[in-house]
Amino acid sequence: MKPKVVVYKRMSEKVLDYIRESCEVHYFPGYKEEYEAFLAALKEAEGVLGSGLKFDEVLLDQAPKLKVICNTSVGYDNLNIPLLKERGILASNTPGVLNDTVADTIMALMLAAARRITELDQFVKTGGWSENGFSQQQFGIDVHHKTLGIIGMGGIGATLAKRAHFGFDMNILYHNRSRNKAAETAYHAAYCTMDELLAKSDFVCVLTPLTSQTEKLIGKREFEKMKQTAVFVNAARGKVVDEKALIEALQANEVLAAGLDVFEKEPTDRSNPLLKMPNVVTLPHIGSATAETRMKMAQLGAENLTAGVHGKKLLTPIY
Ligand code: 8YV
């Protein structure tokens, strides 16, 4: 008999067929709408594949046969790792395969915010571009040759540093729990304290995972330390930033602009003041969302899943 697994995220038939070769797949791409059936399947499941669902004690109690939880994301703030370890449940994520795509997204946010791309796009589309051209008030700022501060120098951070260093002649500063010697050598990234990074960077990009240590890592104090001309980019998790402090910093012109792929509450409330600011470029948490990369993430997740339920070594285990 094939082991039962639950897939709770939309996946291509190709990936589902790969899993079906060795598992009985219970597929709930819209699990919230069919939660009862989803819970019933979870009761029998030995493996789970998807992203974002919070596996807390209550949910884990509903899944007594679970051997492995596979995230189709690099972040795993949805998982309570000590609890999973205690219960002997394995876990995997999808590092590496999304580095290039997320780094591309961050460059896009930096460029869009600095060069006012979305604002000027609206200007053209709403007929603001007249015979008089456009005003100097609408000029942006350069990205090239500026200083980029990266908070969290893991795989995505280093891939961003590569683009910024080689493609845009940027000077790279970084702050991280540990030194990233490879990025120091390859992209001349200079390790510095958080305060030094905040004070010297023209672009500040936060890329840390969300943990109890990084929650609200960037708040009032940090925004005050940044240059008034700084562009702030968050492609990590919304909760790494004190969103109220970001709003206040933008309102008080303590920073110039922001590029945000993530928010404290997702989807965002339409009442969120950030959505009304022309100097804030927003995306709906799509850092890794290209057809090619999401396919790679799903396939890697599927390979971890089948390995885990068949007692084999995970390809990209979290622990
Ligand atoms: C997604 C991400 O959240 O990998 C991550 O940590 O933030 C994104 O790629 C997404 O869950 C993919 O399904």
Residues whose N, C-alpha, C, O or C-beta is under 5 A from the ligand:
A	BS01	8YV	S51 T72 S73 V74 G75 A236 S288
